[in-house]
Amino acid sequence: MWILVGYSKKSNSKICGKGSFVVKYKFTPYFENIVLKKRDYLKKEWCINIVKNPLKVEVQDNGRVRFWGVVKEF
């Protein structure tokens, strides 16, 4: 199954350092309160893994970015 993960550049936060690094992902209130409640089978870890290793990336006209990937556990 394909899972689509989207984000707006304004809501994404990444902090990286050389060697060991930390990447922090923020989720919008809409995603937290609407999407996850409506689709309770989704896991944030799946979304993060797709953002880190997408099979396909689409940049929309409005600046949002879609990441496509496969979740093997699903």
C-alpha positions in Angstrom: 0.0 0.0 0.0 1.2 3.5 -0.8 1.2 6.1 2.0 1.2 9.8 1.1 2.9 12.1 3.6 2.7 15.8 3.0 4.1 18.8 4.8 4.4 22.5 4.4 7.9 24.0 4.4 6.7 26.4 7.1 5.7 23.6 9.5 8.8 21.4 9.0 11.7 21.6 11.4 15.1 19.8 11.0 18.1 20.2 13.2 21.2 18.4 11.9 24.8 18.2 13.2 27.8 16.4 11.9 28.5 12.9 13.2 25.5 12.0 15.3 22.5 14.0 14.3 19.1 14.9 15.5 16.2 15.4 13.2 13.0 16.8 14.7 9.7 16.4 12.9 6.8 18.6 13.8 3.2 17.6 12.9 0.5 20.2 12.2 -2.5 20.4 14.6 -4.6 19.3 11.6 -2.6 16.1 11.2 -2.6 15.4 15.0 -6.2 16.2 15.6 -8.0 15.3 12.4 -5.9 12.9 10.2 -4.7 10.6 13.0 -8.1 10.5 14.7 -9.9 9.8 11.3 -7.2 7.2 10.3 -6.3 5.6 13.6 -4.3 2.9 11.8 -1.6 5.4 10.7 1.6 5.7 12.8 3.8 8.8 12.9 6.9 6.5 12.6 5.7 5.4 9.2 5.3 9.0 8.0 8.8 9.9 9.3 10.4 6.9 7.6 8.7 7.9 4.3 10.0 11.5 4.6 13.5 10.1 5.3 13.4 7.6 2.4 10.7 8.6 -0.2 10.1 6.6 -3.3 8.6 9.7 -5.0 8.5 13.4 -4.1 6.1 16.0 -5.6 6.3 19.7 -5.0 2.9 21.4 -5.3 2.3 24.9 -6.6 1.4 26.1 -3.1 4.8 25.1 -1.7 3.6 21.9 0.0 5.7 18.8 -0.6 4.3 15.3 -1.0 6.4 12.2 -0.1 5.3 8.8 -1.4 6.4 5.5 0.1 5.5 2.0 1.0 4.8 0.7 4.5 5.7 -3.0 4.7 3.9 -3.4 8.1 0.6 -2.1 6.7 
